[in-house]
Amino acid sequence: MEPLNKKSGWFILLLLFSATVSAQVNSSQVFADSYRYESSGDYQKAIAELNVLNGYDYHKSLRLGWLYYLAKDYESSKKFYNQAISLAPQAVEALLGICYPLEAQKKTDELETVYKKILSLDKANSKVNYALGNIYYYRKDFIQAEKYFDLVQTMYPFDYYSTLMSAWTKYFLNKKNDAQRLFNIVLIISPTDQSAKEGLNLLK
């Protein structure tokens, strides 16, 4: 009977191996189907595909956060992005993800908190530094805005948006020479820019 037991053992191992491979293939297919439904604009079906999946908890949560955002269900989007953040606290992408529903809901105070958390992990992130600068600029906290716009403008001297916002921030801080220099740089980047021309006229 011993040979039979060995054969049975090998058969069980083969079944287990096949089940593992099948699970991997099925997980991949679930995501593929979800992407397909998303591309066709059917976000509910894209969500439903993922809801039956076991495992890949971080990846599933991150994707569900994105899909619920696209479906304009911002509360559910935040819920799943927060799950992803809990599962991977050092993942910048999950923190960037939750900014989408927060921006849609105009939750400026919450965005400020998330932006600062991102910068604690990725201090040179140009998108987040610029966004944080914008928050302070529109609060008329120009001293704080200057810090973030200057950082982006230093990293990307040919960037239109950070150069323009840095110029206006300098103007409101009464740093006229710096403002003039930056408005002129804007006109190199975008020669017909009306905002930069307006700024220069105000400095005359």
VOBA-957409 format. One record per residue (C-alpha): chain; residue in one letter; x negated, y negated, z; residue number from 1. Coordinates in pm, whole numbers, plus 50000, padded with zeros to 5 digits. Each point is the difference from the previous one (the first is absolute). Example, Ala and Ser with C-alpha at 12.3 -4.5 7.8 and 13.67 -1.06 7.14 Angstrom:
% residues 2
+-------+-----+-------+-------+-------+-----+
| chain | res |    c1 |    c2 |    c3 |   n |
+-------+-----+-------+-------+-------+-----+
|     A |   A | 48770 | 50450 | 50780 |   1 |
|     A |   S | 49863 | 49656 | 49934 |   2 |
+-------+-----+-------+-------+-------+-----+
This chain:
% residues 204
+-------+-----+-------+-------+-------+-----+
| chain | res |    c1 |    c2 |    c3 |   n |
+-------+-----+-------+-------+-------+-----+
|     A |   M | 50000 | 50000 | 50000 |   1 |
|     A |   E | 49701 | 49769 | 50045 |   2 |
|     A |   P | 49962 | 49912 | 49628 |   3 |
|     A |   L | 50369 | 49906 | 49996 |   4 |
|     A |   N | 49953 | 49765 | 50296 |   5 |
|     A |   K | 49708 | 49831 | 49825 |   6 |
|     A |   K | 50207 | 49955 | 49686 |   7 |
|     A |   S | 50285 | 49857 | 50205 |   8 |
|     A |   G | 49760 | 49756 | 50166 |   9 |
|     A |   W | 49865 | 49882 | 49668 |  10 |
|     A |   F | 50353 | 49962 | 49866 |  11 |
|     A |   I | 50101 | 49781 | 50296 |  12 |
|     A |   L | 49691 | 49783 | 49957 |  13 |
|     A |   L | 50077 | 49964 | 49630 |  14 |
|     A |   L | 50355 | 49891 | 50082 |  15 |
|     A |   L | 49874 | 49744 | 50251 |  16 |
|     A |   F | 49749 | 49864 | 49750 |  17 |
|     A |   S | 50270 | 49978 | 49731 |  18 |
|     A |   A | 50233 | 49818 | 50240 |  19 |
|     A |   T | 49727 | 49748 | 50084 |  20 |
|     A |   V | 49925 | 49930 | 49634 |  21 |
|     A |   S | 50372 | 49976 | 49925 |  22 |
|     A |   A | 50045 | 49747 | 50280 |  23 |
|     A |   Q | 49718 | 49790 | 49861 |  24 |
|     A |   V | 50145 | 50009 | 49651 |  25 |
|     A |   N | 50348 | 49920 | 50130 |  26 |
|     A |   S | 49874 | 49701 | 50200 |  27 |
|     A |   S | 49828 | 49866 | 49693 |  28 |
|     A |   Q | 50315 | 50055 | 49795 |  29 |
|     A |   V | 50215 | 49824 | 50260 |  30 |
|     A |   F | 49782 | 49690 | 49974 |  31 |
|     A |   A | 49994 | 50025 | 49621 |  32 |
|     A |   D | 50381 | 50014 | 49988 |  33 |
|     A |   S | 50021 | 49709 | 50243 |  34 |
|     A |   Y | 49769 | 49791 | 49779 |  35 |
|     A |   R | 50213 | 50091 | 49697 |  36 |
|     A |   Y | 50323 | 49888 | 50166 |  37 |
|     A |   E | 49833 | 49680 | 50118 |  38 |
|     A |   S | 49882 | 49915 | 49649 |  39 |
|     A |   S | 50358 | 50036 | 49875 |  40 |
|     A |   G | 50128 | 49773 | 50277 |  41 |
|     A |   D | 50186 | 50274 | 50187 |  42 |
|     A |   Y | 49857 | 49926 | 50344 |  43 |
|     A |   Q | 50255 | 50207 | 50192 |  44 |
|     A |   K | 49904 | 50317 | 49813 |  45 |
|     A |   A | 49632 | 49913 | 50045 |  46 |
|     A |   I | 50067 | 49976 | 50374 |  47 |
|     A |   A | 50206 | 50320 | 50009 |  48 |
|     A |   E | 49715 | 50196 | 49840 |  49 |
|     A |   L | 49766 | 49907 | 50285 |  50 |
|     A |   N | 50248 | 50059 | 50281 |  51 |
|     A |   V | 49989 | 50378 | 49945 |  52 |
|     A |   L | 49620 | 50014 | 50019 |  53 |
|     A |   N | 49822 | 50143 | 50304 |  54 |
|     A |   G | 49652 | 49878 | 50080 |  55 |
|     A |   Y | 49803 | 49713 | 49847 |  56 |
|     A |   D | 50165 | 49781 | 50266 |  57 |
|     A |   Y | 49785 | 49689 | 49947 |  58 |
|     A |   H | 50024 | 50010 | 49621 |  59 |
|     A |   K | 50371 | 50070 | 50010 |  60 |
|     A |   S | 50064 | 49717 | 50247 |  61 |
|     A |   L | 49795 | 49754 | 49796 |  62 |
|     A |   R | 50184 | 50090 | 49682 |  63 |
|     A |   L | 50343 | 49987 | 50166 |  64 |
|     A |   G | 49914 | 49654 | 50131 |  65 |
|     A |   W | 49929 | 49889 | 49644 |  66 |
|     A |   L | 50311 | 50163 | 49852 |  67 |
|     A |   Y | 50235 | 49855 | 50261 |  68 |
|     A |   Y | 49843 | 49659 | 49932 |  69 |
|     A |   L | 50074 | 50040 | 49629 |  70 |
|     A |   A | 50356 | 50100 | 50091 |  71 |
|     A |   K | 50024 | 49678 | 50210 |  72 |
|     A |   D | 50062 | 50197 | 50319 |  73 |
|     A |   Y | 49746 | 49799 | 50194 |  74 |
|     A |   E | 50074 | 50139 | 50344 |  75 |
|     A |   S | 49943 | 50358 | 49883 |  76 |
|     A |   S | 49691 | 49885 | 49813 |  77 |
|     A |   K | 49852 | 49852 | 50319 |  78 |
|     A |   K | 50090 | 50314 | 50194 |  79 |
|     A |   F | 49800 | 50226 | 49768 |  80 |
|     A |   Y | 49709 | 49759 | 49964 |  81 |
|     A |   N | 49982 | 49987 | 50380 |  82 |
|     A |   Q | 49995 | 50380 | 50007 |  83 |
|     A |   A | 49708 | 49995 | 49757 |  84 |
|     A |   I | 49820 | 49740 | 50215 |  85 |
|     A |   S | 50049 | 50218 | 50309 |  86 |
|     A |   L | 49860 | 50302 | 49818 |  87 |
|     A |   A | 49698 | 49813 | 49862 |  88 |
|     A |   P | 49931 | 49687 | 50210 |  89 |
|     A |   Q | 49683 | 49915 | 49806 |  90 |
|     A |   A | 50169 | 50019 | 49659 |  91 |
|     A |   V | 50010 | 49654 | 49846 |  92 |
|     A |   E | 50234 | 50116 | 49722 |  93 |
|     A |   A | 50281 | 50077 | 50246 |  94 |
|     A |   L | 49967 | 49654 | 50156 |  95 |
|     A |   L | 50001 | 49841 | 49656 |  96 |
|     A |   G | 50307 | 50206 | 49919 |  97 |
|     A |   I | 50210 | 49871 | 50286 |  98 |
|     A |   C | 49932 | 49646 | 49881 |  99 |
|     A |   Y | 50235 | 50059 | 49703 | 100 |
|     A |   P | 50324 | 50034 | 50201 | 101 |
|     A |   L | 49884 | 49735 | 50249 | 102 |
|     A |   E | 49939 | 49755 | 49715 | 103 |
|     A |   A | 50340 | 50085 | 49849 | 104 |
|     A |   Q | 50164 | 49925 | 50336 | 105 |
|     A |   K | 49788 | 49686 | 50049 | 106 |
|     A |   K | 49878 | 50127 | 50338 | 107 |
|     A |   T | 49712 | 49755 | 50018 | 108 |
|     A |   D | 49905 | 50058 | 50363 | 109 |
|     A |   E | 49986 | 50377 | 49952 | 110 |
|     A |   L | 49801 | 49956 | 49680 | 111 |
|     A |   E | 49748 | 49785 | 50184 | 112 |
|     A |   T | 49949 | 50280 | 50254 | 113 |
|     A |   V | 49958 | 50265 | 49730 | 114 |
|     A |   Y | 49762 | 49782 | 49797 | 115 |
|     A |   K | 49777 | 49952 | 50304 | 116 |
|     A |   K | 50000 | 50372 | 50066 | 117 |
|     A |   I | 49896 | 50064 | 49639 | 118 |
|     A |   L | 49718 | 49747 | 50032 | 119 |
|     A |   S | 49879 | 50174 | 50316 | 120 |
|     A |   L | 49942 | 50305 | 49776 | 121 |
|     A |   D | 49912 | 49824 | 49673 | 122 |
|     A |   K | 49889 | 49646 | 50079 | 123 |
|     A |   A | 49913 | 49908 | 49640 | 124 |
|     A |   N | 50335 | 50101 | 49851 | 125 |
|     A |   S | 50063 | 49709 | 49763 | 126 |
|     A |   K | 50372 | 50058 | 49954 | 127 |
|     A |   V | 50067 | 50001 | 50374 | 128 |
|     A |   N | 49772 | 49705 | 50075 | 129 |
|     A |   Y | 50181 | 49800 | 49733 | 130 |
|     A |   A | 50343 | 50106 | 50127 | 131 |
|     A |   L | 49910 | 49906 | 50357 | 132 |
|     A |   G | 49870 | 49665 | 49876 | 133 |
|     A |   N | 50337 | 49942 | 49833 | 134 |
|     A |   I | 50188 | 50071 | 50322 | 135 |
|     A |   Y | 49797 | 49737 | 50186 | 136 |
|     A |   Y | 50012 | 49752 | 49711 | 137 |
|     A |   Y | 50380 | 49999 | 49989 | 138 |
|     A |   R | 50007 | 49964 | 50377 | 139 |
|     A |   K | 49781 | 49693 | 49944 | 140 |
|     A |   D | 49729 | 50161 | 50212 | 141 |
|     A |   F | 49733 | 49888 | 49756 | 142 |
|     A |   I | 49704 | 50071 | 50227 | 143 |
|     A |   Q | 50091 | 50369 | 50012 | 144 |
|     A |   A | 50096 | 50007 | 49630 | 145 |
|     A |   E | 49661 | 49853 | 49904 | 146 |
|     A |   K | 49814 | 50289 | 50160 | 147 |
|     A |   Y | 50179 | 50266 | 49795 | 148 |
|     A |   F | 50013 | 49813 | 49669 | 149 |
|     A |   D | 49632 | 49912 | 50025 | 150 |
|     A |   L | 49907 | 50363 | 50057 | 151 |
|     A |   V | 50182 | 50110 | 49683 | 152 |
|     A |   Q | 49872 | 49706 | 49796 | 153 |
|     A |   T | 49645 | 50078 | 50108 | 154 |
|     A |   M | 50036 | 50362 | 49890 | 155 |
|     A |   Y | 50182 | 49908 | 49677 | 156 |
|     A |   P | 49888 | 49650 | 49892 | 157 |
|     A |   F | 50180 | 50035 | 49664 | 158 |
|     A |   D | 50332 | 50099 | 50156 | 159 |
|     A |   Y | 50272 | 49749 | 49915 | 160 |
|     A |   Y | 50236 | 50048 | 50294 | 161 |
|     A |   S | 49754 | 49997 | 50288 | 162 |
|     A |   T | 49812 | 49704 | 49848 | 163 |
|     A |   L | 50319 | 49798 | 49958 | 164 |
|     A |   M | 50130 | 50080 | 50349 | 165 |
|     A |   S | 49659 | 49926 | 50152 | 166 |
|     A |   A | 49999 | 49664 | 49819 | 167 |
|     A |   W | 50342 | 49901 | 50134 | 168 |
|     A |   T | 49905 | 50117 | 50348 | 169 |
|     A |   K | 49689 | 49779 | 49991 | 170 |
|     A |   Y | 50218 | 49712 | 49879 | 171 |
|     A |   F | 50236 | 50032 | 50298 | 172 |
|     A |   L | 49699 | 50024 | 50233 | 173 |
|     A |   N | 49876 | 49673 | 49849 | 174 |
|     A |   K | 49686 | 50169 | 49865 | 175 |
|     A |   K | 50019 | 49794 | 49683 | 176 |
|     A |   N | 49664 | 50089 | 49846 | 177 |
|     A |   D | 50060 | 50373 | 50040 | 178 |
|     A |   A | 50354 | 49965 | 49867 | 179 |
|     A |   Q | 49881 | 49808 | 49693 | 180 |
|     A |   R | 49730 | 50256 | 49927 | 181 |
|     A |   L | 50248 | 50288 | 50023 | 182 |
|     A |   F | 50271 | 49829 | 49794 | 183 |
|     A |   N | 49738 | 49948 | 49728 | 184 |
|     A |   I | 49910 | 50369 | 50015 | 185 |
|     A |   V | 50368 | 50085 | 49958 | 186 |
|     A |   L | 50000 | 49794 | 49679 | 187 |
|     A |   I | 49706 | 50206 | 49874 | 188 |
|     A |   I | 50197 | 50318 | 50067 | 189 |
|     A |   S | 50332 | 49857 | 49873 | 190 |
|     A |   P | 49936 | 49677 | 49803 | 191 |
|     A |   T | 50365 | 49893 | 49982 | 192 |
|     A |   D | 50089 | 50072 | 50363 | 193 |
|     A |   Q | 50245 | 49738 | 50121 | 194 |
|     A |   S | 49955 | 50068 | 50370 | 195 |
|     A |   A | 49626 | 49934 | 49982 | 196 |
|     A |   K | 50059 | 49682 | 49797 | 197 |
|     A |   E | 50251 | 49882 | 50258 | 198 |
|     A |   G | 49749 | 50065 | 50277 | 199 |
|     A |   L | 49729 | 49799 | 49824 | 200 |
|     A |   N | 50240 | 49710 | 49941 | 201 |
|     A |   L | 50084 | 49993 | 50370 | 202 |
|     A |   L | 49629 | 49977 | 50081 | 203 |
|     A |   K | 49948 | 49686 | 49789 | 204 |
+-------+-----+-------+-------+-------+-----+
